[in-house]
């Protein structure tokens, strides 16, 4: 019988015998000098016997375990329990729970500053699923989305929305931003780069520009006794010139995160021994909050000028 030997001086055996020497638990494990002749498509846990099947792993991806599979992903997922009260879908946007351990809950306030995550699976309520908060992921959205715009949470449940603000050299991200759109929306989904953290309102750089007169003598875009909301994503400074003729009537600038606002930020009333007076009410309105100028008393409140600046 002729015996053939390999380059290391070991006798060659049949394919079947060769396979068995490398099987799990075999005595002849691969060495660094051996050539792996087959494409490995399955891994077996040492504490198994659970066999993990490898799925598609695109270029630039890492792979993580999902059940009995090893799958490619561009973001590092973590497993959390769905406590939203209903099933989730891939791409749904939810928030980390502040009460339940390792769980997610609904967060459907516009531009919420809760820490958001995106679902990679479709876990039922009470079940665990994979979620990401950083890297590239598919995100469910509502409405049109422009590439390069910051994303914020929509009031529509479990989806994001275009903030209306583009990434720029001098443009601060709007409050509640958690990612940037990399594609336009197709079937209410986009590809987005997630930041890993929801951004709070940026510190004011006071780079805004005062508006022209928005009052009745200007564009008439603003009027007394009317509620307005700051939807700019930035802090808004307002300056309103008003007139009151009767002592005892008070002009008030209200600002609050409620509609209608009730917190009195600035006020003016003429002295009892005067026939009236003109004053300027000045205040700042945080992003998404409401504001109005109104009066308490019998006299008519007249607005002469109204200017605003988003910082």
DOROTI-579777 format. One record per atom (N, C-alpha, C): residue number from 1; x, y, z. Coordinates in Angstrom, 3 decimals. Example, Ala and Ser with C-alpha at 12.3 -4.5 7.8 and 13.67 -1.06 7.14 Angstrom:
<rs>
1	13.190	-5.690	7.800
1	12.300	-4.500	7.800
1	13.200	-3.300	7.800
2	12.850	-2.250	7.080
2	13.670	-1.060	7.140
2	12.900	0.030	7.870
</rs>
This chain:
<rs>
1	0.854	-1.193	0.000
1	0.000	0.000	0.000
1	0.886	1.237	0.000
2	0.530	2.192	-0.802
2	1.301	3.439	-0.865
2	0.643	4.459	0.064
3	1.424	5.022	0.873
3	0.938	6.060	1.777
3	1.466	7.406	1.318
4	0.535	8.380	1.171
4	0.927	9.731	0.787
4	1.014	10.604	2.022
5	1.956	11.509	1.993
5	2.166	12.392	3.135
5	2.019	13.849	2.697
6	1.548	14.685	3.647
6	1.433	16.117	3.337
6	2.763	16.806	3.576
7	2.770	18.159	3.394
7	4.022	18.910	3.516
7	4.587	18.896	4.923
8	3.741	18.550	5.899
8	4.211	18.506	7.287
8	4.596	17.089	7.722
9	4.591	16.144	6.765
9	4.996	14.788	7.090
9	3.923	13.933	7.700
10	2.671	14.402	7.622
10	1.564	13.625	8.184
10	0.905	12.831	7.077
11	0.471	11.591	7.368
11	-0.164	10.763	6.330
11	-1.513	11.328	5.925
12	-1.804	11.302	4.628
12	-3.096	11.747	4.128
12	-4.121	10.643	4.315
13	-5.379	11.028	4.573
13	-6.455	10.068	4.791
13	-7.585	10.388	3.822
14	-8.628	9.578	3.817
14	-9.774	9.807	2.945
14	-10.501	11.083	3.360
15	-11.323	11.590	2.412
15	-12.060	12.805	2.732
15	-12.949	12.622	3.949
16	-13.614	11.473	4.037
16	-14.512	11.218	5.170
16	-13.736	11.218	6.478
17	-12.602	10.517	6.459
17	-11.795	10.472	7.685
17	-11.236	11.851	8.013
18	-10.845	12.583	6.967
18	-10.319	13.931	7.159
18	-11.359	14.842	7.803
19	-12.614	14.699	7.326
19	-13.699	15.506	7.885
19	-13.887	15.215	9.365
20	-13.843	13.942	9.744
20	-14.071	13.572	11.129
20	-12.976	14.083	12.057
21	-11.765	14.182	11.543
21	-10.686	14.665	12.419
21	-10.873	16.122	12.797
22	-11.650	16.852	11.961
22	-11.864	18.262	12.260
22	-13.251	18.536	12.831
23	-14.058	17.492	13.013
23	-15.409	17.679	13.550
23	-15.321	18.154	14.992
24	-16.438	18.751	15.481
24	-16.455	19.227	16.864
24	-16.070	18.102	17.812
25	-15.093	18.342	18.640
25	-14.639	17.315	19.583
25	-13.556	16.433	19.021
26	-13.201	16.600	17.748
26	-12.154	15.787	17.154
26	-10.795	16.094	17.769
27	-9.849	15.202	17.522
27	-8.541	15.364	18.156
27	-7.563	16.155	17.301
28	-7.973	16.472	16.063
28	-7.038	17.128	15.153
28	-7.614	18.476	14.729
29	-7.510	19.464	15.591
29	-8.044	20.791	15.272
29	-7.177	21.465	14.224
30	-7.775	22.457	13.523
30	-6.991	23.185	12.536
30	-5.836	23.913	13.206
31	-4.704	23.937	12.557
31	-3.557	24.676	13.041
31	-3.340	25.892	12.167
32	-2.486	26.808	12.629
32	-2.270	28.042	11.895
32	-1.613	27.787	10.546
33	-0.982	26.635	10.372
33	-0.320	26.329	9.094
33	-1.213	25.597	8.120
34	-2.441	25.241	8.565
34	-3.360	24.506	7.705
34	-4.160	25.459	6.824
35	-4.595	24.982	5.695
35	-5.445	25.734	4.795
35	-6.887	25.286	5.011
36	-7.755	26.254	5.285
36	-9.178	25.942	5.474
36	-9.797	25.784	4.089
37	-10.162	24.541	3.738
37	-10.539	24.244	2.371
37	-12.018	24.497	2.071
38	-12.828	24.683	3.093
38	-14.259	24.899	2.874
38	-14.655	26.266	3.405
39	-15.695	26.833	2.837
39	-16.233	28.090	3.345
39	-17.111	27.782	4.549
40	-16.740	28.325	5.698
40	-17.478	28.039	6.918
40	-18.785	28.818	6.900
41	-19.888	28.125	7.002
41	-21.203	28.764	6.978
41	-21.961	28.579	8.287
42	-21.443	27.757	9.167
42	-22.115	27.515	10.441
42	-21.091	27.523	11.564
43	-21.547	28.012	12.728
43	-20.751	27.951	13.934
43	-21.556	27.174	14.972
44	-20.863	26.466	15.856
44	-21.549	25.736	16.912
44	-21.030	26.214	18.255
45	-21.971	26.572	19.123
45	-21.603	27.030	20.457
45	-20.887	25.927	21.221
46	-19.898	26.298	22.026
46	-19.194	25.300	22.826
46	-20.115	24.684	23.870
47	-21.081	25.459	24.353
47	-22.024	24.926	25.336
47	-23.310	24.457	24.699
48	-23.336	24.326	23.407
48	-24.503	24.018	22.559
48	-25.314	22.818	22.984
49	-25.784	22.026	22.057
49	-25.416	22.127	20.632
49	-26.341	23.043	19.844
50	-26.092	24.381	19.873
50	-26.836	25.298	19.032
50	-25.984	25.668	17.835
51	-26.467	25.392	16.643
51	-25.743	25.732	15.431
51	-26.234	27.083	14.927
52	-25.314	28.012	14.710
52	-25.643	29.351	14.257
52	-25.325	29.458	12.769
53	-26.343	29.726	11.982
53	-26.183	29.822	10.542
53	-25.839	31.256	10.159
54	-24.821	31.430	9.335
54	-24.459	32.774	8.901
54	-25.338	33.210	7.749
55	-25.805	34.447	7.842
55	-26.590	35.035	6.766
55	-25.753	36.033	5.996
56	-26.384	36.883	5.166
56	-25.637	37.873	4.393
56	-24.906	38.854	5.304
57	-23.663	39.127	5.011
57	-22.865	40.092	5.765
57	-22.237	41.041	4.752
58	-22.884	42.189	4.470
58	-22.379	43.110	3.449
58	-21.020	43.694	3.833
59	-20.325	44.237	2.837
59	-19.044	44.887	3.078
59	-19.185	45.973	4.132
60	-18.211	46.039	5.021
60	-18.201	47.070	6.048
60	-19.088	46.774	7.232
61	-19.739	45.607	7.246
61	-20.649	45.272	8.338
61	-19.934	44.459	9.411
62	-20.515	44.507	10.588
62	-20.165	43.570	11.635
62	-21.271	42.534	11.688
63	-21.065	41.407	12.378
63	-22.184	40.475	12.491
63	-22.475	40.172	13.946
64	-23.754	40.022	14.220
64	-24.243	39.771	15.571
64	-25.214	38.604	15.534
65	-25.439	38.013	16.709
65	-26.365	36.893	16.776
65	-27.795	37.384	16.858
66	-28.673	36.748	16.087
66	-30.101	37.001	16.145
66	-30.801	35.643	16.149
67	-31.157	35.151	17.324
67	-31.734	33.819	17.436
67	-30.675	32.768	17.149
68	-30.863	32.005	16.071
68	-29.896	30.974	15.696
68	-29.113	31.386	14.454
69	-29.089	32.682	14.167
69	-28.369	33.162	12.990
69	-27.338	34.210	13.379
70	-26.311	34.323	12.563
70	-25.349	35.406	12.647
70	-25.596	36.294	11.437
71	-25.998	37.552	11.685
71	-26.411	38.437	10.608
71	-25.541	39.686	10.593
72	-25.393	40.276	9.416
72	-24.609	41.493	9.276
72	-25.421	42.717	9.637
73	-24.775	43.712	10.221
73	-25.413	44.967	10.563
73	-24.367	46.062	10.578
74	-24.777	47.293	10.281
74	-23.843	48.415	10.308
74	-23.849	49.125	11.645
75	-24.730	48.728	12.560
75	-24.798	49.317	13.895
75	-24.765	48.195	14.924
76	-24.330	48.526	16.116
76	-24.246	47.527	17.179
76	-25.588	47.495	17.917
77	-26.353	46.406	17.792
77	-27.661	46.345	18.442
77	-27.569	45.870	19.892
78	-28.624	46.150	20.632
78	-28.746	45.626	21.989
78	-30.175	45.148	22.164
79	-30.381	44.208	23.069
79	-31.692	43.580	23.245
79	-32.453	44.262	24.383
80	-33.697	44.653	24.068
80	-34.557	45.323	25.037
80	-35.960	44.731	24.934
81	-36.741	44.899	26.001
81	-38.116	44.407	26.036
81	-39.072	45.469	25.515
82	-39.980	45.074	24.642
82	-40.990	45.969	24.095
82	-42.110	46.170	25.116
83	-42.160	47.356	25.724
83	-43.224	47.687	26.674
83	-44.097	48.834	26.150
84	-44.280	48.884	24.828
84	-45.066	49.966	24.235
84	-46.569	49.714	24.285
85	-46.963	48.483	24.600
85	-48.380	48.142	24.601
85	-48.860	47.519	23.310
86	-47.987	47.399	22.328
86	-48.353	46.786	21.052
86	-47.120	46.289	20.334
87	-47.327	45.590	19.242
87	-46.203	45.054	18.473
87	-45.452	46.179	17.773
88	-44.167	45.979	17.566
88	-43.339	46.925	16.831
88	-43.000	46.361	15.451
89	-42.604	47.244	14.567
89	-42.148	46.849	13.234
89	-40.711	47.313	13.055
90	-40.017	46.699	12.122
90	-38.659	47.127	11.811
90	-38.664	48.591	11.397
91	-37.807	49.391	12.032
91	-37.731	50.813	11.726
91	-38.519	51.702	12.647
92	-39.323	51.138	13.558
92	-40.096	51.948	14.500
92	-39.187	52.695	15.462
93	-39.593	53.917	15.821
93	-38.814	54.782	16.709
93	-39.512	54.847	18.067
94	-38.835	54.410	19.104
94	-39.377	54.399	20.459
94	-38.304	54.932	21.406
95	-38.609	54.968	22.700
95	-37.681	55.559	23.668
95	-37.334	54.558	24.751
96	-36.167	54.759	25.350
96	-35.779	53.957	26.498
96	-36.698	54.270	27.671
97	-37.131	53.246	28.375
97	-38.001	53.434	29.536
97	-37.200	53.991	30.709
98	-37.811	54.907	31.452
98	-37.168	55.468	32.644
98	-37.601	54.747	33.913
99	-38.453	53.714	33.766
99	-38.946	53.004	34.949
99	-38.711	51.497	34.888
100	-38.979	50.878	33.736
100	-38.829	49.427	33.603
100	-37.415	49.089	33.143
101	-36.884	48.007	33.661
101	-35.522	47.601	33.344
101	-35.383	47.179	31.890
102	-34.374	47.709	31.210
102	-34.001	47.305	29.839
102	-35.226	47.202	28.938
103	-35.996	48.281	28.865
103	-37.249	48.269	28.114
103	-37.393	49.529	27.268
104	-38.320	49.456	26.304
104	-38.659	50.617	25.495
104	-40.134	50.929	25.637
105	-40.457	52.219	25.478
105	-41.833	52.701	25.588
105	-42.096	53.678	24.443
106	-43.357	54.049	24.272
106	-43.700	55.049	23.265
106	-43.205	56.428	23.703
107	-42.873	57.254	22.716
107	-42.455	58.634	22.975
107	-42.926	59.469	21.792
108	-44.193	59.880	21.821
108	-44.817	60.478	20.647
108	-45.056	61.978	20.790
109	-44.194	62.643	21.575
109	-44.200	64.096	21.642
109	-43.274	64.635	20.557
110	-43.718	65.649	19.834
110	-42.890	66.214	18.766
110	-41.562	66.701	19.321
111	-40.470	66.288	18.668
111	-39.111	66.706	19.048
111	-38.783	66.359	20.492
112	-39.311	65.229	20.965
112	-39.024	64.817	22.335
112	-37.524	64.736	22.574
113	-37.115	65.005	23.807
113	-35.717	64.882	24.178
113	-35.453	63.575	24.929
114	-36.448	62.686	24.945
114	-36.185	61.349	25.468
114	-35.181	60.646	24.564
115	-34.431	59.717	25.127
115	-33.419	59.015	24.347
115	-34.088	57.950	23.476
116	-33.952	58.108	22.162
116	-34.672	57.290	21.195
116	-33.827	56.135	20.679
117	-34.500	55.046	20.328
117	-33.867	53.892	19.698
117	-34.747	53.441	18.543
118	-34.153	52.689	17.614
118	-34.864	52.203	16.435
118	-34.881	50.684	16.447
119	-36.050	50.107	16.186
119	-36.202	48.657	16.230
119	-35.645	48.015	14.966
120	-34.886	46.922	15.157
120	-34.386	46.137	14.026
120	-35.268	44.924	13.746
121	-36.199	44.635	14.653
121	-37.058	43.460	14.541
121	-38.520	43.879	14.646
122	-39.386	42.902	14.852
122	-40.816	43.150	15.039
122	-41.290	42.430	16.295
123	-40.767	42.797	17.485
123	-41.153	42.090	18.698
123	-42.588	42.405	19.118
124	-43.279	41.389	19.599
124	-44.611	41.597	20.161
124	-44.474	42.329	21.486
125	-45.583	42.873	21.972
125	-45.544	43.531	23.278
125	-45.118	42.530	24.350
126	-44.157	42.901	25.161
126	-43.649	42.022	26.205
126	-42.495	41.145	25.767
127	-42.209	41.114	24.457
127	-41.117	40.288	23.935
127	-39.856	41.133	23.779
128	-38.731	40.448	23.689
128	-37.466	41.139	23.498
128	-37.162	41.281	22.006
129	-36.466	42.337	21.662
129	-36.054	42.563	20.288
129	-34.733	43.299	20.253
130	-34.212	43.472	19.031
130	-32.946	44.173	18.860
130	-33.212	45.638	18.497
131	-32.439	46.539	19.102
131	-32.598	47.973	18.890
131	-31.228	48.611	18.726
132	-31.201	49.742	18.003
132	-29.969	50.513	17.843
132	-30.252	51.980	18.112
133	-29.230	52.702	18.561
133	-29.350	54.152	18.698
133	-28.198	54.880	18.022
134	-27.317	54.132	17.355
134	-26.206	54.740	16.647
134	-25.868	53.949	15.401
135	-25.207	54.603	14.446
135	-24.863	53.943	13.190
135	-25.925	54.153	12.131
136	-25.827	53.394	11.044
136	-26.762	53.513	9.930
136	-27.892	52.505	10.103
137	-29.133	52.967	9.975
137	-30.290	52.094	10.182
137	-31.456	52.559	9.318
138	-32.407	51.653	9.097
138	-33.668	51.986	8.424
138	-34.629	52.566	9.450
139	-35.214	53.728	9.147
139	-36.080	54.435	10.092
139	-37.426	54.704	9.425
140	-38.506	54.424	10.134
140	-39.852	54.732	9.648
140	-40.147	56.222	9.850
141	-40.731	56.855	8.822
141	-40.962	58.300	8.862
141	-42.372	58.621	8.389
142	-42.762	59.863	8.633
142	-44.008	60.386	8.098
142	-43.696	61.645	7.311
143	-44.363	61.812	6.176
143	-44.156	62.999	5.362
143	-42.882	62.931	4.540
144	-42.635	64.012	3.807
144	-41.441	64.097	2.965
144	-40.204	64.319	3.820
145	-39.096	63.755	3.393
145	-37.825	63.898	4.099
145	-36.758	64.288	3.079
146	-35.960	65.280	3.424
146	-34.895	65.760	2.545
146	-33.546	65.227	3.004
147	-32.753	64.753	2.081
147	-31.416	64.260	2.410
147	-30.610	65.373	3.085
148	-29.930	65.019	4.170
148	-29.117	65.996	4.880
148	-29.848	66.790	5.929
149	-31.145	66.528	6.125
149	-31.901	67.213	7.171
149	-31.859	66.417	8.473
150	-31.877	67.139	9.576
150	-31.948	66.491	10.880
150	-33.313	65.828	11.065
151	-33.309	64.700	11.766
151	-34.535	63.985	12.081
151	-34.929	64.215	13.531
152	-36.225	64.362	13.771
152	-36.773	64.459	15.124
152	-37.956	63.507	15.228
153	-38.414	63.270	16.437
153	-39.586	62.417	16.637
153	-40.843	63.160	16.217
154	-41.719	62.461	15.522
154	-43.006	63.025	15.115
154	-44.057	62.766	16.191
155	-45.157	63.522	16.126
155	-46.290	63.234	17.015
155	-46.990	61.954	16.575
156	-46.778	61.555	15.321
156	-47.327	60.289	14.847
156	-46.579	59.149	15.522
157	-47.309	58.185	16.039
157	-46.695	57.150	16.863
157	-45.639	56.352	16.115
158	-44.508	56.180	16.766
158	-43.422	55.285	16.359
158	-42.699	55.685	15.077
159	-42.839	56.941	14.634
159	-42.131	57.350	13.426
159	-41.411	58.676	13.648
160	-40.439	58.946	12.782
160	-39.682	60.189	12.818
160	-40.223	61.151	11.766
161	-39.681	62.381	11.781
161	-40.079	63.391	10.802
161	-38.885	64.278	10.475
162	-38.961	64.919	9.326
162	-37.959	65.899	8.925
162	-38.098	67.132	9.818
163	-36.995	67.571	10.421
163	-37.036	68.749	11.292
163	-37.184	70.039	10.502
164	-36.882	69.972	9.198
164	-36.889	71.179	8.388
164	-35.569	71.924	8.424
165	-34.601	71.404	9.177
165	-33.299	72.051	9.324
165	-32.221	71.192	8.690
166	-31.425	71.792	7.804
166	-30.351	71.073	7.134
166	-29.050	71.181	7.916
167	-28.201	70.174	7.779
167	-26.872	70.230	8.370
167	-26.103	71.367	7.710
168	-25.439	72.193	8.519
168	-24.693	73.328	7.967
168	-23.551	73.745	8.858
169	-22.652	74.554	8.311
169	-21.467	74.986	9.054
169	-21.823	75.822	10.273
170	-22.859	76.636	10.189
170	-23.222	77.519	11.295
170	-24.604	77.214	11.859
171	-25.254	76.161	11.352
171	-26.609	75.815	11.787
171	-26.558	74.786	12.911
172	-27.017	75.171	14.085
172	-27.054	74.239	15.201
172	-28.184	73.233	14.994
173	-28.000	71.973	15.412
173	-29.079	70.989	15.297
173	-30.288	71.415	16.130
174	-31.493	71.209	15.635
174	-32.680	71.526	16.427
174	-32.786	70.622	17.656
175	-33.458	71.121	18.654
175	-33.683	70.320	19.854
175	-34.458	69.054	19.502
176	-34.020	67.921	20.036
176	-34.685	66.657	19.759
176	-34.115	65.897	18.585
177	-33.089	66.434	17.924
177	-32.477	65.741	16.781
177	-31.803	64.454	17.243
178	-32.019	63.361	16.487
178	-31.376	62.097	16.841
178	-30.706	61.429	15.652
179	-30.754	62.073	14.480
179	-30.108	61.504	13.312
179	-30.193	62.443	12.128
180	-29.566	62.014	11.019
180	-29.586	62.775	9.773
180	-30.036	61.847	8.659
181	-30.918	62.344	7.799
181	-31.420	61.547	6.680
181	-30.338	61.360	5.622
182	-30.121	60.114	5.223
182	-29.171	59.793	4.153
182	-29.868	59.549	2.829
183	-31.182	59.305	2.872
183	-31.966	59.080	1.664
183	-33.304	59.799	1.796
184	-34.011	59.925	0.687
184	-35.389	60.409	0.743
184	-36.300	59.247	1.129
185	-37.543	59.569	1.449
185	-38.477	58.542	1.916
185	-38.999	57.713	0.758
186	-39.029	56.412	0.965
186	-39.647	55.474	0.025
186	-40.464	54.502	0.853
187	-41.776	54.461	0.586
187	-42.693	53.625	1.376
187	-42.578	53.954	2.858
188	-42.470	55.259	3.159
188	-42.418	55.745	4.544
188	-41.210	55.217	5.307
189	-40.113	54.953	4.615
189	-38.869	54.545	5.268
189	-37.697	55.286	4.637
190	-36.686	55.563	5.453
190	-35.454	56.164	4.955
190	-34.269	55.436	5.583
191	-33.100	55.665	5.014
191	-31.858	55.259	5.648
191	-31.296	56.482	6.357
192	-30.915	56.322	7.624
192	-30.467	57.460	8.422
192	-29.211	57.107	9.204
193	-28.418	58.130	9.479
193	-27.285	57.997	10.390
193	-27.742	58.447	11.765
194	-27.759	57.524	12.725
194	-28.203	57.829	14.078
194	-27.026	58.306	14.919
195	-27.272	59.307	15.765
195	-26.197	59.933	16.528
195	-25.763	59.127	17.752
196	-26.659	58.303	18.295
196	-26.359	57.614	19.550
196	-26.859	58.366	20.760
197	-27.352	59.592	20.559
197	-27.907	60.394	21.649
197	-28.854	61.418	21.042
198	-29.939	61.732	21.762
198	-30.869	62.774	21.334
198	-30.324	64.115	21.805
199	-30.224	65.076	20.896
199	-29.596	66.355	21.208
199	-30.588	67.307	21.852
200	-30.132	67.986	22.896
200	-30.924	69.036	23.526
200	-30.709	70.329	22.752
201	-31.442	71.353	23.133
201	-31.304	72.635	22.452
201	-29.879	73.145	22.583
202	-29.330	73.583	21.480
202	-27.961	74.103	21.495
202	-27.917	75.456	22.184
203	-26.777	75.761	22.777
203	-26.598	77.072	23.397
203	-26.720	78.164	22.341
204	-27.344	79.239	22.706
204	-27.564	80.311	21.756
204	-26.255	80.982	21.359
205	-26.046	81.117	20.056
205	-24.893	81.843	19.544
205	-25.280	83.265	19.139
206	-26.561	83.612	19.290
206	-27.088	84.920	18.946
206	-26.653	85.327	17.535
207	-26.908	84.411	16.621
207	-26.539	84.666	15.235
207	-27.750	85.005	14.370
208	-28.913	85.176	15.003
208	-30.122	85.447	14.236
208	-30.206	86.879	13.743
209	-31.275	87.145	12.990
209	-31.526	88.480	12.450
209	-32.931	88.908	12.836
210	-33.067	90.139	13.306
210	-34.388	90.629	13.675
210	-35.282	90.728	12.445
211	-36.526	90.361	12.637
211	-37.498	90.433	11.539
211	-37.916	91.877	11.297
212	-38.531	92.099	10.160
212	-39.221	93.368	9.932
212	-40.438	93.426	10.858
213	-41.118	94.535	10.850
213	-42.294	94.693	11.711
213	-43.365	93.676	11.329
214	-43.735	92.815	12.292
214	-44.768	91.806	12.068
214	-46.146	92.273	12.546
215	-46.194	93.494	13.118
215	-47.443	94.009	13.665
215	-48.384	94.561	12.611
216	-49.491	95.191	13.060
216	-50.498	95.712	12.129
216	-49.945	96.756	11.161
217	-48.918	97.513	11.564
217	-48.320	98.502	10.685
217	-47.297	97.923	9.728
218	-47.003	96.621	9.875
218	-46.044	95.965	9.004
218	-46.713	94.891	8.173
219	-46.275	93.645	8.378
219	-46.829	92.540	7.591
219	-48.141	92.008	8.167
220	-48.487	92.459	9.374
220	-49.714	92.013	10.056
220	-49.716	90.507	10.306
221	-48.525	89.934	10.471
221	-48.432	88.501	10.746
221	-48.688	88.195	12.218
222	-48.650	89.213	13.070
222	-48.872	89.039	14.504
222	-49.933	90.027	14.976
223	-50.694	89.577	15.987
223	-51.745	90.416	16.547
223	-51.918	90.080	18.017
224	-52.517	91.011	18.758
224	-52.783	90.788	20.171
224	-53.850	89.713	20.345
225	-53.824	89.069	21.526
225	-54.835	88.071	21.916
225	-54.837	86.845	21.008
226	-53.721	86.568	20.347
226	-53.603	85.403	19.464
226	-52.412	84.566	19.903
227	-52.606	83.245	20.001
227	-51.536	82.348	20.437
227	-50.689	81.944	19.236
228	-49.365	82.008	19.415
228	-48.417	81.564	18.395
228	-47.496	80.514	19.003
229	-46.921	79.660	18.164
229	-45.982	78.638	18.629
229	-44.643	78.819	17.915
230	-43.568	78.676	18.683
230	-42.225	78.738	18.115
230	-41.851	77.360	17.584
231	-41.947	77.173	16.284
231	-41.629	75.893	15.661
231	-40.294	75.940	14.913
232	-39.455	76.929	15.229
232	-38.205	77.119	14.494
232	-37.128	76.114	14.871
233	-37.283	75.440	16.024
233	-36.224	74.572	16.515
233	-35.137	75.348	17.235
234	-35.311	76.662	17.395
234	-34.333	77.520	18.062
234	-35.054	78.402	19.065
235	-34.286	79.021	19.948
235	-34.879	79.973	20.882
235	-35.308	81.230	20.128
236	-36.502	81.747	20.435
236	-37.036	82.929	19.751
236	-37.106	84.110	20.708
237	-36.538	85.227	20.315
237	-36.644	86.459	21.085
237	-37.732	87.329	20.461
238	-38.624	87.859	21.289
238	-39.719	88.702	20.796
238	-39.649	90.069	21.458
239	-39.999	91.095	20.705
239	-40.016	92.483	21.195
239	-41.269	93.148	20.637
240	-42.181	93.535	21.541
240	-43.497	94.020	21.129
240	-43.750	95.388	21.761
241	-43.996	96.377	20.924
241	-44.329	97.727	21.388
241	-45.843	97.840	21.449
242	-46.365	98.165	22.662
242	-47.822	98.203	22.873
242	-48.234	99.553	23.466
243	-49.523	99.834	23.460
243	-50.066	101.062	24.056
243	-51.339	100.735	24.821
244	-51.429	101.306	26.031
244	-52.635	101.201	26.864
244	-52.949	102.592	27.394
245	-54.225	102.987	27.372
245	-54.603	104.345	27.736
245	-55.229	104.483	29.115
246	-55.726	103.409	29.698
246	-56.459	103.501	30.964
246	-55.682	102.802	32.055
247	-55.446	103.518	33.178
247	-54.769	102.917	34.317
247	-55.597	101.751	34.841
248	-54.910	100.704	35.249
248	-55.593	99.519	35.760
248	-55.675	98.406	34.749
249	-55.475	98.722	33.477
249	-55.400	97.691	32.448
249	-53.934	97.287	32.281
250	-53.692	95.986	32.226
250	-52.327	95.473	32.195
250	-52.097	94.710	30.887
251	-51.034	95.070	30.184
251	-50.601	94.317	29.000
251	-49.620	93.245	29.463
252	-49.795	92.003	28.963
252	-49.002	90.874	29.463
252	-48.494	90.041	28.290
253	-47.212	89.668	28.372
253	-46.621	88.707	27.431
253	-46.602	87.354	28.130
254	-47.333	86.391	27.583
254	-47.414	85.051	28.145
254	-46.507	84.108	27.340
255	-45.783	83.222	28.041
255	-44.948	82.199	27.405
255	-45.054	80.922	28.233
256	-45.314	79.783	27.549
256	-45.434	78.524	28.291
256	-45.435	77.349	27.313
257	-45.094	76.171	27.830
257	-45.182	74.944	27.048
257	-46.588	74.361	27.166
258	-47.566	75.197	26.910
258	-48.981	74.804	26.968
258	-49.758	75.783	26.102
259	-50.879	75.322	25.578
259	-51.720	76.149	24.726
259	-53.126	76.215	25.313
260	-53.569	77.410	25.776
260	-52.885	78.702	25.701
260	-51.864	78.873	26.827
261	-50.849	79.702	26.622
261	-49.863	79.936	27.681
261	-50.457	80.796	28.798
262	-50.013	80.542	30.024
262	-50.534	81.294	31.176
262	-49.434	81.915	32.035
263	-48.173	81.583	31.767
263	-47.070	82.148	32.552
263	-46.795	83.568	32.068
264	-46.834	84.535	33.004
264	-46.653	85.948	32.659
264	-45.154	86.271	32.669
265	-44.595	86.478	31.478
265	-43.165	86.730	31.361
265	-42.831	88.218	31.473
266	-43.679	89.078	30.918
266	-43.464	90.523	30.988
266	-44.831	91.208	31.012
267	-44.897	92.399	31.676
267	-46.186	93.095	31.766
267	-45.966	94.594	31.878
268	-47.018	95.339	31.556
268	-46.980	96.804	31.660
268	-48.373	97.316	31.974
269	-48.416	98.359	32.889
269	-49.666	99.044	33.197
269	-49.353	100.508	33.465
270	-50.124	101.465	32.924
270	-49.856	102.888	33.178
270	-50.150	103.266	34.627
271	-49.463	104.313	35.085
271	-49.719	104.802	36.432
271	-51.119	105.403	36.515
272	-51.657	105.469	37.728
272	-53.022	105.962	37.911
272	-53.153	107.427	37.533
273	-52.059	108.217	37.643
273	-52.149	109.644	37.355
273	-51.746	109.983	35.922
274	-51.733	108.980	35.038
274	-51.407	109.235	33.636
274	-52.591	108.866	32.769
275	-52.592	109.416	31.576
275	-53.680	109.132	30.648
275	-53.351	107.974	29.724
276	-52.257	107.310	29.969
276	-51.894	106.173	29.134
276	-50.394	106.075	28.985
277	-49.956	105.082	28.269
277	-48.527	104.918	28.108
277	-48.196	103.888	27.053
278	-46.976	104.033	26.527
278	-46.459	103.093	25.554
278	-45.253	102.393	26.158
279	-45.147	101.085	25.903
279	-44.057	100.309	26.492
279	-43.650	99.205	25.526
280	-42.473	98.630	25.794
280	-41.963	97.509	25.003
280	-41.880	96.271	25.881
281	-42.560	95.213	25.485
281	-42.501	93.933	26.176
281	-41.478	93.053	25.463
282	-40.532	92.523	26.227
282	-39.456	91.715	25.652
282	-39.410	90.377	26.368
283	-39.219	89.295	25.616
283	-39.112	87.969	26.234
283	-38.495	86.970	25.271
284	-38.200	85.772	25.799
284	-37.643	84.684	25.005
284	-38.577	83.492	25.057
285	-38.754	82.844	23.889
285	-39.674	81.721	23.762
285	-38.867	80.479	23.378
286	-38.761	79.479	24.257
286	-38.040	78.251	23.896
286	-38.706	77.533	22.723
287	-37.931	76.678	22.067
287	-38.446	75.926	20.914
287	-39.678	75.129	21.296
288	-40.685	75.162	20.421
288	-41.950	74.426	20.538
288	-42.904	74.995	21.584
289	-42.525	76.058	22.289
289	-43.435	76.629	23.277
289	-44.338	77.691	22.632
290	-45.377	78.074	23.384
290	-46.410	78.973	22.883
290	-46.264	80.353	23.521
291	-46.753	81.404	22.818
291	-46.666	82.754	23.352
291	-47.790	83.616	22.776
292	-48.158	84.642	23.537
292	-49.143	85.613	23.064
292	-49.040	86.874	23.906
293	-49.538	87.973	23.353
293	-49.686	89.233	24.088
293	-51.175	89.484	24.257
294	-51.558	89.750	25.511
294	-52.974	89.992	25.794
294	-53.065	91.004	26.922
295	-54.264	91.297	27.362
295	-54.433	92.299	28.422
295	-55.460	91.846	29.430
296	-55.345	92.396	30.619
296	-56.329	92.205	31.673
296	-56.855	93.589	32.033
297	-58.138	93.817	31.876
297	-58.711	95.143	32.113
297	-59.642	95.532	30.999
298	-60.139	96.777	31.100
298	-61.200	97.218	30.186
298	-60.688	97.951	28.959
299	-59.461	98.444	28.988
299	-58.967	99.246	27.877
299	-58.570	98.374	26.691
300	-58.501	98.992	25.531
300	-58.057	98.305	24.314
300	-56.536	98.229	24.295
301	-56.028	97.067	23.953
301	-54.587	96.877	23.822
301	-54.201	97.077	22.366
302	-53.361	98.091	22.111
302	-52.930	98.376	20.748
302	-51.484	97.930	20.555
303	-51.215	97.201	19.464
303	-49.855	96.787	19.115
303	-49.335	97.727	18.044
304	-48.187	98.379	18.333
304	-47.598	99.302	17.367
304	-46.528	98.616	16.510
305	-45.671	97.840	17.149
305	-44.643	97.119	16.407
305	-44.427	95.756	17.050
306	-43.974	94.804	16.225
306	-43.719	93.444	16.723
306	-42.528	92.876	15.933
307	-41.444	92.572	16.634
307	-40.250	92.032	15.996
307	-39.852	90.718	16.673
308	-39.254	89.790	15.885
308	-38.809	88.521	16.417
308	-37.447	88.160	15.844
309	-36.677	87.363	16.590
309	-35.397	86.864	16.113
309	-35.192	85.457	16.650
310	-34.945	84.502	15.763
310	-34.636	83.123	16.158
310	-33.119	82.981	16.294
311	-32.665	82.683	17.504
311	-31.218	82.641	17.774
311	-30.653	81.247	17.504
</rs>
